[in-house]
């Protein structure tokens, strides 16, 4: 019984002295205190994998001073722009069947289309204005505006 009591605790212990160490070296790798310098550089150059920092030197070797800002510069010249305003285009006169007369169209004052063209909304506003200007000479107001807009 005495022999069993002495052998049992020794068999239950690990080889590392009973402490838990997750960082212990692999048994087939030999440890040496002196590592050659070129071997360290060779290991540093090889990629260690994703997310593993390599042991490389960072930063500059000397002092880095801020560069002075450039002096004041001349302002850029204002670009010269020529605005070409097209002449207001006057559509042909509108024939009114009730009176038998041709009423002239008023020019478009502010065309809002691309390159100064008259849009449908501009034409509708101009025709409604003309119907008011000509009054009874335009005949049926709705017919006059419809003819003018669709011209």
C-alpha positions, 0 to 999 in steps of 0.5 A: 500500500505504501508503494502504491501511495507513492507511485499514484501522485507521480503518474497523475502529474504532467511533465510540465510540473502541474501548471497549465501552460498553453504557450509551451513550445512544441517538443520537436523544436529546439530552443537556442539563446543565440539566433543569427542576425540574417536568420531574423531578417529572413523570418521578418521578410516572409509573410506570417499570414493574415492579421499577423504583424511583421517585425519590421522597422517603422518610421523615419531614420531622422528628424522630419520637419514641416515644410513651409507653406507656399507664399501668397499667389495672385488671384486667377483672372476672371474668365471672360464669358460672352452671353449670346441672347437670341432674338425673340422669334415671332411665330406667324400670324393666326387666322381667326375664322369668325372675323376673317382676319389674321392676328399677329403673334406677340414675341416671346419675351423670356424663352425658358427652353434650351438655347432660348427656345420657346417651351410649351408652357411659354407658348401657352402663356403667350397665347393666353396673354394674346387672347386678352390683348386682342379681346373680341377681335380674337373671337372665341377665346378658347378656340383662339388659345387652342389654335395658337398653342397648337400652331 
